[in-house]
Amino acid sequence: MNKINQFLDRLSDYLVHRKGLFPLIGVLLVIVNAIFQFIPQIGWLGEKNILLHLGVIIALLGIMLSWAL
């Protein structure tokens, strides 16, 4: 249990100075998904919009996390 606490402390210390990291990653995933829509060789990854949904979830979680930190 002590290792988990140390990991969370280090993670929060890292993220407190990089509050826009998760929203930026989320926006990049949404942009990549938009590009994948025009590449038919991608297949199901472009059809199912998985990167779009994942990017929106990561961006929202990043915004909520930045408010908490």
mmCIF file of the N, C-alpha and C atoms, coordinates in Angstrom:
data_MODEL
# 
_entry.id   MODEL 
# 
loop_
_atom_site.group_PDB 
_atom_site.id 
_atom_site.type_symbol 
_atom_site.label_atom_id 
_atom_site.label_alt_id 
_atom_site.label_comp_id 
_atom_site.label_asym_id 
_atom_site.label_entity_id 
_atom_site.label_seq_id 
_atom_site.pdbx_PDB_ins_code 
_atom_site.Cartn_x 
_atom_site.Cartn_y 
_atom_site.Cartn_z 
_atom_site.occupancy 
_atom_site.B_iso_or_equiv 
_atom_site.pdbx_formal_charge 
_atom_site.auth_seq_id 
_atom_site.auth_comp_id 
_atom_site.auth_asym_id 
_atom_site.auth_atom_id 
_atom_site.pdbx_PDB_model_num 
ATOM 1   N N  . MET A 1 1  ? 0.817   -1.183 0.000   1.00 0.00 ? 1  MET A N  1 
ATOM 2   C CA . MET A 1 1  ? 0.000   0.000  0.000   1.00 0.00 ? 1  MET A CA 1 
ATOM 3   C C  . MET A 1 1  ? 0.871   1.262  0.000   1.00 0.00 ? 1  MET A C  1 
ATOM 4   N N  . ASN A 1 2  ? 2.022   1.167  0.617   1.00 0.00 ? 2  ASN A N  1 
ATOM 5   C CA . ASN A 1 2  ? 2.917   2.310  0.684   1.00 0.00 ? 2  ASN A CA 1 
ATOM 6   C C  . ASN A 1 2  ? 3.453   2.678  -0.697  1.00 0.00 ? 2  ASN A C  1 
ATOM 7   N N  . LYS A 1 3  ? 3.719   1.676  -1.536  1.00 0.00 ? 3  LYS A N  1 
ATOM 8   C CA . LYS A 1 3  ? 4.215   1.940  -2.882  1.00 0.00 ? 3  LYS A CA 1 
ATOM 9   C C  . LYS A 1 3  ? 3.168   2.649  -3.727  1.00 0.00 ? 3  LYS A C  1 
ATOM 10  N N  . ILE A 1 4  ? 1.911   2.292  -3.538  1.00 0.00 ? 4  ILE A N  1 
ATOM 11  C CA . ILE A 1 4  ? 0.833   2.960  -4.283  1.00 0.00 ? 4  ILE A CA 1 
ATOM 12  C C  . ILE A 1 4  ? 0.742   4.421  -3.873  1.00 0.00 ? 4  ILE A C  1 
ATOM 13  N N  . ASN A 1 5  ? 0.875   4.690  -2.583  1.00 0.00 ? 5  ASN A N  1 
ATOM 14  C CA . ASN A 1 5  ? 0.829   6.073  -2.108  1.00 0.00 ? 5  ASN A CA 1 
ATOM 15  C C  . ASN A 1 5  ? 2.004   6.886  -2.654  1.00 0.00 ? 5  ASN A C  1 
ATOM 16  N N  . GLN A 1 6  ? 3.183   6.289  -2.684  1.00 0.00 ? 6  GLN A N  1 
ATOM 17  C CA . GLN A 1 6  ? 4.344   6.983  -3.230  1.00 0.00 ? 6  GLN A CA 1 
ATOM 18  C C  . GLN A 1 6  ? 4.170   7.247  -4.718  1.00 0.00 ? 6  GLN A C  1 
ATOM 19  N N  . PHE A 1 7  ? 3.620   6.265  -5.449  1.00 0.00 ? 7  PHE A N  1 
ATOM 20  C CA . PHE A 1 7  ? 3.376   6.447  -6.876  1.00 0.00 ? 7  PHE A CA 1 
ATOM 21  C C  . PHE A 1 7  ? 2.381   7.575  -7.116  1.00 0.00 ? 7  PHE A C  1 
ATOM 22  N N  . LEU A 1 8  ? 1.307   7.620  -6.358  1.00 0.00 ? 8  LEU A N  1 
ATOM 23  C CA . LEU A 1 8  ? 0.313   8.676  -6.530  1.00 0.00 ? 8  LEU A CA 1 
ATOM 24  C C  . LEU A 1 8  ? 0.868   10.046 -6.164  1.00 0.00 ? 8  LEU A C  1 
ATOM 25  N N  . ASP A 1 9  ? 1.724   10.105 -5.165  1.00 0.00 ? 9  ASP A N  1 
ATOM 26  C CA . ASP A 1 9  ? 2.370   11.374 -4.809  1.00 0.00 ? 9  ASP A CA 1 
ATOM 27  C C  . ASP A 1 9  ? 3.271   11.870 -5.936  1.00 0.00 ? 9  ASP A C  1 
ATOM 28  N N  . ARG A 1 10 ? 4.074   10.962 -6.496  1.00 0.00 ? 10 ARG A N  1 
ATOM 29  C CA . ARG A 1 10 ? 4.950   11.361 -7.608  1.00 0.00 ? 10 ARG A CA 1 
ATOM 30  C C  . ARG A 1 10 ? 4.148   11.757 -8.840  1.00 0.00 ? 10 ARG A C  1 
ATOM 31  N N  . LEU A 1 11 ? 3.065   11.024 -9.102  1.00 0.00 ? 11 LEU A N  1 
ATOM 32  C CA . LEU A 1 11 ? 2.222   11.335 -10.253 1.00 0.00 ? 11 LEU A CA 1 
ATOM 33  C C  . LEU A 1 11 ? 1.555   12.692 -10.093 1.00 0.00 ? 11 LEU A C  1 
ATOM 34  N N  . SER A 1 12 ? 1.043   12.997 -8.919  1.00 0.00 ? 12 SER A N  1 
ATOM 35  C CA . SER A 1 12 ? 0.404   14.294 -8.715  1.00 0.00 ? 12 SER A CA 1 
ATOM 36  C C  . SER A 1 12 ? 1.417   15.431 -8.770  1.00 0.00 ? 12 SER A C  1 
ATOM 37  N N  . ASP A 1 13 ? 2.641   15.205 -8.261  1.00 0.00 ? 13 ASP A N  1 
ATOM 38  C CA . ASP A 1 13 ? 3.692   16.226 -8.372  1.00 0.00 ? 13 ASP A CA 1 
ATOM 39  C C  . ASP A 1 13 ? 4.063   16.485 -9.828  1.00 0.00 ? 13 ASP A C  1 
ATOM 40  N N  . TYR A 1 14 ? 4.056   15.437 -10.646 1.00 0.00 ? 14 TYR A N  1 
ATOM 41  C CA . TYR A 1 14 ? 4.372   15.583 -12.068 1.00 0.00 ? 14 TYR A CA 1 
ATOM 42  C C  . TYR A 1 14 ? 3.257   16.326 -12.791 1.00 0.00 ? 14 TYR A C  1 
ATOM 43  N N  . LEU A 1 15 ? 2.021   15.967 -12.501 1.00 0.00 ? 15 LEU A N  1 
ATOM 44  C CA . LEU A 1 15 ? 0.890   16.541 -13.238 1.00 0.00 ? 15 LEU A CA 1 
ATOM 45  C C  . LEU A 1 15 ? 0.516   17.951 -12.788 1.00 0.00 ? 15 LEU A C  1 
ATOM 46  N N  . VAL A 1 16 ? 0.920   18.357 -11.603 1.00 0.00 ? 16 VAL A N  1 
ATOM 47  C CA . VAL A 1 16 ? 0.544   19.687 -11.120 1.00 0.00 ? 16 VAL A CA 1 
ATOM 48  C C  . VAL A 1 16 ? 1.189   20.781 -11.976 1.00 0.00 ? 16 VAL A C  1 
ATOM 49  N N  . HIS A 1 17 ? 2.326   20.490 -12.579 1.00 0.00 ? 17 HIS A N  1 
ATOM 50  C CA . HIS A 1 17 ? 3.003   21.467 -13.429 1.00 0.00 ? 17 HIS A CA 1 
ATOM 51  C C  . HIS A 1 17 ? 2.613   21.322 -14.900 1.00 0.00 ? 17 HIS A C  1 
ATOM 52  N N  . ARG A 1 18 ? 1.891   20.268 -15.238 1.00 0.00 ? 18 ARG A N  1 
ATOM 53  C CA . ARG A 1 18 ? 1.490   19.995 -16.623 1.00 0.00 ? 18 ARG A CA 1 
ATOM 54  C C  . ARG A 1 18 ? -0.021  19.797 -16.697 1.00 0.00 ? 18 ARG A C  1 
ATOM 55  N N  . LYS A 1 19 ? -0.774  20.807 -16.317 1.00 0.00 ? 19 LYS A N  1 
ATOM 56  C CA . LYS A 1 19 ? -2.227  20.681 -16.219 1.00 0.00 ? 19 LYS A CA 1 
ATOM 57  C C  . LYS A 1 19 ? -2.902  20.504 -17.571 1.00 0.00 ? 19 LYS A C  1 
ATOM 58  N N  . GLY A 1 20 ? -2.294  20.957 -18.622 1.00 0.00 ? 20 GLY A N  1 
ATOM 59  C CA . GLY A 1 20 ? -2.911  20.850 -19.931 1.00 0.00 ? 20 GLY A CA 1 
ATOM 60  C C  . GLY A 1 20 ? -2.501  19.619 -20.714 1.00 0.00 ? 20 GLY A C  1 
ATOM 61  N N  . LEU A 1 21 ? -1.786  18.701 -20.098 1.00 0.00 ? 21 LEU A N  1 
ATOM 62  C CA . LEU A 1 21 ? -1.284  17.533 -20.812 1.00 0.00 ? 21 LEU A CA 1 
ATOM 63  C C  . LEU A 1 21 ? -2.411  16.618 -21.275 1.00 0.00 ? 21 LEU A C  1 
ATOM 64  N N  . PHE A 1 22 ? -3.332  16.243 -20.380 1.00 0.00 ? 22 PHE A N  1 
ATOM 65  C CA . PHE A 1 22 ? -4.414  15.341 -20.761 1.00 0.00 ? 22 PHE A CA 1 
ATOM 66  C C  . PHE A 1 22 ? -5.386  15.969 -21.762 1.00 0.00 ? 22 PHE A C  1 
ATOM 67  N N  . PRO A 1 23 ? -5.798  17.221 -21.583 1.00 0.00 ? 23 PRO A N  1 
ATOM 68  C CA . PRO A 1 23 ? -6.640  17.813 -22.629 1.00 0.00 ? 23 PRO A CA 1 
ATOM 69  C C  . PRO A 1 23 ? -5.935  17.895 -23.985 1.00 0.00 ? 23 PRO A C  1 
ATOM 70  N N  . LEU A 1 24 ? -4.641  18.153 -23.978 1.00 0.00 ? 24 LEU A N  1 
ATOM 71  C CA . LEU A 1 24 ? -3.893  18.202 -25.234 1.00 0.00 ? 24 LEU A CA 1 
ATOM 72  C C  . LEU A 1 24 ? -3.845  16.830 -25.902 1.00 0.00 ? 24 LEU A C  1 
ATOM 73  N N  . ILE A 1 25 ? -3.624  15.796 -25.129 1.00 0.00 ? 25 ILE A N  1 
ATOM 74  C CA . ILE A 1 25 ? -3.625  14.438 -25.673 1.00 0.00 ? 25 ILE A CA 1 
ATOM 75  C C  . ILE A 1 25 ? -5.011  14.096 -26.216 1.00 0.00 ? 25 ILE A C  1 
ATOM 76  N N  . GLY A 1 26 ? -6.059  14.499 -25.506 1.00 0.00 ? 26 GLY A N  1 
ATOM 77  C CA . GLY A 1 26 ? -7.419  14.254 -25.976 1.00 0.00 ? 26 GLY A CA 1 
ATOM 78  C C  . GLY A 1 26 ? -7.717  14.945 -27.289 1.00 0.00 ? 26 GLY A C  1 
ATOM 79  N N  . VAL A 1 27 ? -7.294  16.188 -27.421 1.00 0.00 ? 27 VAL A N  1 
ATOM 80  C CA . VAL A 1 27 ? -7.510  16.929 -28.675 1.00 0.00 ? 27 VAL A CA 1 
ATOM 81  C C  . VAL A 1 27 ? -6.724  16.288 -29.809 1.00 0.00 ? 27 VAL A C  1 
ATOM 82  N N  . LEU A 1 28 ? -5.506  15.844 -29.535 1.00 0.00 ? 28 LEU A N  1 
ATOM 83  C CA . LEU A 1 28 ? -4.716  15.177 -30.574 1.00 0.00 ? 28 LEU A CA 1 
ATOM 84  C C  . LEU A 1 28 ? -5.378  13.875 -31.032 1.00 0.00 ? 28 LEU A C  1 
ATOM 85  N N  . LEU A 1 29 ? -5.965  13.127 -30.105 1.00 0.00 ? 29 LEU A N  1 
ATOM 86  C CA . LEU A 1 29 ? -6.659  11.905 -30.489 1.00 0.00 ? 29 LEU A CA 1 
ATOM 87  C C  . LEU A 1 29 ? -7.878  12.210 -31.358 1.00 0.00 ? 29 LEU A C  1 
ATOM 88  N N  . VAL A 1 30 ? -8.593  13.280 -31.056 1.00 0.00 ? 30 VAL A N  1 
ATOM 89  C CA . VAL A 1 30 ? -9.747  13.667 -31.870 1.00 0.00 ? 30 VAL A CA 1 
ATOM 90  C C  . VAL A 1 30 ? -9.294  14.070 -33.273 1.00 0.00 ? 30 VAL A C  1 
ATOM 91  N N  . ILE A 1 31 ? -8.194  14.793 -33.382 1.00 0.00 ? 31 ILE A N  1 
ATOM 92  C CA . ILE A 1 31 ? -7.672  15.196 -34.689 1.00 0.00 ? 31 ILE A CA 1 
ATOM 93  C C  . ILE A 1 31 ? -7.208  13.987 -35.491 1.00 0.00 ? 31 ILE A C  1 
ATOM 94  N N  . VAL A 1 32 ? -6.538  13.043 -34.835 1.00 0.00 ? 32 VAL A N  1 
ATOM 95  C CA . VAL A 1 32 ? -6.103  11.823 -35.515 1.00 0.00 ? 32 VAL A CA 1 
ATOM 96  C C  . VAL A 1 32 ? -7.317  11.038 -36.010 1.00 0.00 ? 32 VAL A C  1 
ATOM 97  N N  . ASN A 1 33 ? -8.375  11.000 -35.209 1.00 0.00 ? 33 ASN A N  1 
ATOM 98  C CA . ASN A 1 33 ? -9.586  10.315 -35.645 1.00 0.00 ? 33 ASN A CA 1 
ATOM 99  C C  . ASN A 1 33 ? -10.194 10.993 -36.868 1.00 0.00 ? 33 ASN A C  1 
ATOM 100 N N  . ALA A 1 34 ? -10.164 12.308 -36.916 1.00 0.00 ? 34 ALA A N  1 
ATOM 101 C CA . ALA A 1 34 ? -10.695 13.032 -38.071 1.00 0.00 ? 34 ALA A CA 1 
ATOM 102 C C  . ALA A 1 34 ? -9.879  12.719 -39.329 1.00 0.00 ? 34 ALA A C  1 
ATOM 103 N N  . ILE A 1 35 ? -8.578  12.563 -39.175 1.00 0.00 ? 35 ILE A N  1 
ATOM 104 C CA . ILE A 1 35 ? -7.735  12.212 -40.317 1.00 0.00 ? 35 ILE A CA 1 
ATOM 105 C C  . ILE A 1 35 ? -8.005  10.771 -40.758 1.00 0.00 ? 35 ILE A C  1 
ATOM 106 N N  . PHE A 1 36 ? -8.218  9.872  -39.784 1.00 0.00 ? 36 PHE A N  1 
ATOM 107 C CA . PHE A 1 36 ? -8.486  8.473  -40.109 1.00 0.00 ? 36 PHE A CA 1 
ATOM 108 C C  . PHE A 1 36 ? -9.783  8.284  -40.876 1.00 0.00 ? 36 PHE A C  1 
ATOM 109 N N  . GLN A 1 37 ? -10.703 9.229  -40.792 1.00 0.00 ? 37 GLN A N  1 
ATOM 110 C CA . GLN A 1 37 ? -11.970 9.122  -41.514 1.00 0.00 ? 37 GLN A CA 1 
ATOM 111 C C  . GLN A 1 37 ? -11.757 9.125  -43.017 1.00 0.00 ? 37 GLN A C  1 
ATOM 112 N N  . PHE A 1 38 ? -10.688 9.740  -43.487 1.00 0.00 ? 38 PHE A N  1 
ATOM 113 C CA . PHE A 1 38 ? -10.429 9.879  -44.912 1.00 0.00 ? 38 PHE A CA 1 
ATOM 114 C C  . PHE A 1 38 ? -9.466  8.831  -45.465 1.00 0.00 ? 38 PHE A C  1 
ATOM 115 N N  . ILE A 1 39 ? -9.017  7.914  -44.624 1.00 0.00 ? 39 ILE A N  1 
ATOM 116 C CA . ILE A 1 39 ? -8.098  6.865  -45.053 1.00 0.00 ? 39 ILE A CA 1 
ATOM 117 C C  . ILE A 1 39 ? -8.841  5.527  -44.999 1.00 0.00 ? 39 ILE A C  1 
ATOM 118 N N  . PRO A 1 40 ? -9.261  4.998  -46.147 1.00 0.00 ? 40 PRO A N  1 
ATOM 119 C CA . PRO A 1 40 ? -10.060 3.770  -46.121 1.00 0.00 ? 40 PRO A CA 1 
ATOM 120 C C  . PRO A 1 40 ? -9.274  2.521  -45.694 1.00 0.00 ? 40 PRO A C  1 
ATOM 121 N N  . GLN A 1 41 ? -7.953  2.541  -45.770 1.00 0.00 ? 41 GLN A N  1 
ATOM 122 C CA . GLN A 1 41 ? -7.160  1.374  -45.397 1.00 0.00 ? 41 GLN A CA 1 
ATOM 123 C C  . GLN A 1 41 ? -7.117  1.147  -43.886 1.00 0.00 ? 41 GLN A C  1 
ATOM 124 N N  . ILE A 1 42 ? -7.523  2.127  -43.103 1.00 0.00 ? 42 ILE A N  1 
ATOM 125 C CA . ILE A 1 42 ? -7.494  2.003  -41.641 1.00 0.00 ? 42 ILE A CA 1 
ATOM 126 C C  . ILE A 1 42 ? -8.483  0.939  -41.175 1.00 0.00 ? 42 ILE A C  1 
ATOM 127 N N  . GLY A 1 43 ? -9.625  0.843  -41.843 1.00 0.00 ? 43 GLY A N  1 
ATOM 128 C CA . GLY A 1 43 ? -10.609 -0.192 -41.517 1.00 0.00 ? 43 GLY A CA 1 
ATOM 129 C C  . GLY A 1 43 ? -11.500 0.187  -40.355 1.00 0.00 ? 43 GLY A C  1 
ATOM 130 N N  . TRP A 1 44 ? -11.654 -0.735 -39.408 1.00 0.00 ? 44 TRP A N  1 
ATOM 131 C CA . TRP A 1 44 ? -12.613 -0.544 -38.328 1.00 0.00 ? 44 TRP A CA 1 
ATOM 132 C C  . TRP A 1 44 ? -12.223 0.581  -37.380 1.00 0.00 ? 44 TRP A C  1 
ATOM 133 N N  . LEU A 1 45 ? -10.957 0.918  -37.302 1.00 0.00 ? 45 LEU A N  1 
ATOM 134 C CA . LEU A 1 45 ? -10.521 1.987  -36.402 1.00 0.00 ? 45 LEU A CA 1 
ATOM 135 C C  . LEU A 1 45 ? -11.107 3.327  -36.830 1.00 0.00 ? 45 LEU A C  1 
ATOM 136 N N  . GLY A 1 46 ? -11.206 3.544  -38.122 1.00 0.00 ? 46 GLY A N  1 
ATOM 137 C CA . GLY A 1 46 ? -11.813 4.771  -38.619 1.00 0.00 ? 46 GLY A CA 1 
ATOM 138 C C  . GLY A 1 46 ? -13.322 4.726  -38.629 1.00 0.00 ? 46 GLY A C  1 
ATOM 139 N N  . GLU A 1 47 ? -13.879 3.538  -38.777 1.00 0.00 ? 47 GLU A N  1 
ATOM 140 C CA . GLU A 1 47 ? -15.332 3.414  -38.839 1.00 0.00 ? 47 GLU A CA 1 
ATOM 141 C C  . GLU A 1 47 ? -15.997 3.538  -37.476 1.00 0.00 ? 47 GLU A C  1 
ATOM 142 N N  . LYS A 1 48 ? -15.385 3.029  -36.448 1.00 0.00 ? 48 LYS A N  1 
ATOM 143 C CA . LYS A 1 48 ? -15.999 2.983  -35.117 1.00 0.00 ? 48 LYS A CA 1 
ATOM 144 C C  . LYS A 1 48 ? -15.745 4.229  -34.275 1.00 0.00 ? 48 LYS A C  1 
ATOM 145 N N  . ASN A 1 49 ? -14.870 5.117  -34.709 1.00 0.00 ? 49 ASN A N  1 
ATOM 146 C CA . ASN A 1 49 ? -14.567 6.366  -33.992 1.00 0.00 ? 49 ASN A CA 1 
ATOM 147 C C  . ASN A 1 49 ? -14.087 6.122  -32.559 1.00 0.00 ? 49 ASN A C  1 
ATOM 148 N N  . ILE A 1 50 ? -13.279 5.103  -32.385 1.00 0.00 ? 50 ILE A N  1 
ATOM 149 C CA . ILE A 1 50 ? -12.775 4.789  -31.046 1.00 0.00 ? 50 ILE A CA 1 
ATOM 150 C C  . ILE A 1 50 ? -11.860 5.898  -30.537 1.00 0.00 ? 50 ILE A C  1 
ATOM 151 N N  . LEU A 1 51 ? -11.020 6.431  -31.399 1.00 0.00 ? 51 LEU A N  1 
ATOM 152 C CA . LEU A 1 51 ? -10.115 7.496  -30.965 1.00 0.00 ? 51 LEU A CA 1 
ATOM 153 C C  . LEU A 1 51 ? -10.873 8.770  -30.615 1.00 0.00 ? 51 LEU A C  1 
ATOM 154 N N  . LEU A 1 52 ? -11.972 9.013  -31.281 1.00 0.00 ? 52 LEU A N  1 
ATOM 155 C CA . LEU A 1 52 ? -12.800 10.179 -30.964 1.00 0.00 ? 52 LEU A CA 1 
ATOM 156 C C  . LEU A 1 52 ? -13.355 10.059 -29.552 1.00 0.00 ? 52 LEU A C  1 
ATOM 157 N N  . HIS A 1 53 ? -13.940 8.915  -29.249 1.00 0.00 ? 53 HIS A N  1 
ATOM 158 C CA . HIS A 1 53 ? -14.522 8.720  -27.924 1.00 0.00 ? 53 HIS A CA 1 
ATOM 159 C C  . HIS A 1 53 ? -13.456 8.717  -26.835 1.00 0.00 ? 53 HIS A C  1 
ATOM 160 N N  . LEU A 1 54 ? -12.350 8.062  -27.104 1.00 0.00 ? 54 LEU A N  1 
ATOM 161 C CA . LEU A 1 54 ? -11.256 8.030  -26.130 1.00 0.00 ? 54 LEU A CA 1 
ATOM 162 C C  . LEU A 1 54 ? -10.673 9.423  -25.912 1.00 0.00 ? 54 LEU A C  1 
ATOM 163 N N  . GLY A 1 55 ? -10.536 10.198 -26.982 1.00 0.00 ? 55 GLY A N  1 
ATOM 164 C CA . GLY A 1 55 ? -10.008 11.556 -26.856 1.00 0.00 ? 55 GLY A CA 1 
ATOM 165 C C  . GLY A 1 55 ? -10.906 12.470 -26.056 1.00 0.00 ? 55 GLY A C  1 
ATOM 166 N N  . VAL A 1 56 ? -12.210 12.361 -26.259 1.00 0.00 ? 56 VAL A N  1 
ATOM 167 C CA . VAL A 1 56 ? -13.143 13.197 -25.502 1.00 0.00 ? 56 VAL A CA 1 
ATOM 168 C C  . VAL A 1 56 ? -13.121 12.817 -24.029 1.00 0.00 ? 56 VAL A C  1 
ATOM 169 N N  . ILE A 1 57 ? -13.081 11.526 -23.732 1.00 0.00 ? 57 ILE A N  1 
ATOM 170 C CA . ILE A 1 57 ? -13.045 11.084 -22.332 1.00 0.00 ? 57 ILE A CA 1 
ATOM 171 C C  . ILE A 1 57 ? -11.756 11.545 -21.659 1.00 0.00 ? 57 ILE A C  1 
ATOM 172 N N  . ILE A 1 58 ? -10.625 11.394 -22.329 1.00 0.00 ? 58 ILE A N  1 
ATOM 173 C CA . ILE A 1 58 ? -9.343  11.812 -21.743 1.00 0.00 ? 58 ILE A CA 1 
ATOM 174 C C  . ILE A 1 58 ? -9.316  13.324 -21.536 1.00 0.00 ? 58 ILE A C  1 
ATOM 175 N N  . ALA A 1 59 ? -9.839  14.082 -22.500 1.00 0.00 ? 59 ALA A N  1 
ATOM 176 C CA . ALA A 1 59 ? -9.846  15.543 -22.363 1.00 0.00 ? 59 ALA A CA 1 
ATOM 177 C C  . ALA A 1 59 ? -10.725 15.981 -21.196 1.00 0.00 ? 59 ALA A C  1 
ATOM 178 N N  . LEU A 1 60 ? -11.897 15.378 -21.053 1.00 0.00 ? 60 LEU A N  1 
ATOM 179 C CA . LEU A 1 60 ? -12.781 15.744 -19.940 1.00 0.00 ? 60 LEU A CA 1 
ATOM 180 C C  . LEU A 1 60 ? -12.175 15.363 -18.594 1.00 0.00 ? 60 LEU A C  1 
ATOM 181 N N  . LEU A 1 61 ? -11.594 14.179 -18.517 1.00 0.00 ? 61 LEU A N  1 
ATOM 182 C CA . LEU A 1 61 ? -10.932 13.779 -17.279 1.00 0.00 ? 61 LEU A CA 1 
ATOM 183 C C  . LEU A 1 61 ? -9.748  14.691 -16.963 1.00 0.00 ? 61 LEU A C  1 
ATOM 184 N N  . GLY A 1 62 ? -9.024  15.103 -17.986 1.00 0.00 ? 62 GLY A N  1 
ATOM 185 C CA . GLY A 1 62 ? -7.898  16.023 -17.783 1.00 0.00 ? 62 GLY A CA 1 
ATOM 186 C C  . GLY A 1 62 ? -8.339  17.379 -17.271 1.00 0.00 ? 62 GLY A C  1 
ATOM 187 N N  . ILE A 1 63 ? -9.471  17.876 -17.790 1.00 0.00 ? 63 ILE A N  1 
ATOM 188 C CA . ILE A 1 63 ? -9.983  19.151 -17.311 1.00 0.00 ? 63 ILE A CA 1 
ATOM 189 C C  . ILE A 1 63 ? -10.420 19.046 -15.846 1.00 0.00 ? 63 ILE A C  1 
ATOM 190 N N  . MET A 1 64 ? -11.114 17.964 -15.521 1.00 0.00 ? 64 MET A N  1 
ATOM 191 C CA . MET A 1 64 ? -11.546 17.779 -14.127 1.00 0.00 ? 64 MET A CA 1 
ATOM 192 C C  . MET A 1 64 ? -10.351 17.597 -13.200 1.00 0.00 ? 64 MET A C  1 
ATOM 193 N N  . LEU A 1 65 ? -9.331  16.892 -13.673 1.00 0.00 ? 65 LEU A N  1 
ATOM 194 C CA . LEU A 1 65 ? -8.130  16.694 -12.861 1.00 0.00 ? 65 LEU A CA 1 
ATOM 195 C C  . LEU A 1 65 ? -7.376  18.005 -12.657 1.00 0.00 ? 65 LEU A C  1 
ATOM 196 N N  . SER A 1 66 ? -7.336  18.845 -13.672 1.00 0.00 ? 66 SER A N  1 
ATOM 197 C CA . SER A 1 66 ? -6.629  20.115 -13.522 1.00 0.00 ? 66 SER A CA 1 
ATOM 198 C C  . SER A 1 66 ? -7.333  21.030 -12.538 1.00 0.00 ? 66 SER A C  1 
ATOM 199 N N  . TRP A 1 67 ? -8.652  20.963 -12.457 1.00 0.00 ? 67 TRP A N  1 
ATOM 200 C CA . TRP A 1 67 ? -9.367  21.740 -11.444 1.00 0.00 ? 67 TRP A CA 1 
ATOM 201 C C  . TRP A 1 67 ? -9.056  21.228 -10.035 1.00 0.00 ? 67 TRP A C  1 
ATOM 202 N N  . ALA A 1 68 ? -8.894  19.919 -9.919  1.00 0.00 ? 68 ALA A N  1 
ATOM 203 C CA . ALA A 1 68 ? -8.621  19.331 -8.594  1.00 0.00 ? 68 ALA A CA 1 
ATOM 204 C C  . ALA A 1 68 ? -7.204  19.630 -8.118  1.00 0.00 ? 68 ALA A C  1 
ATOM 205 N N  . LEU A 1 69 ? -6.274  19.755 -9.061  1.00 0.00 ? 69 LEU A N  1 
ATOM 206 C CA . LEU A 1 69 ? -4.889  20.010 -8.669  1.00 0.00 ? 69 LEU A CA 1 
ATOM 207 C C  . LEU A 1 69 ? -4.676  21.500 -8.561  1.00 0.00 ? 69 LEU A C  1 
# 
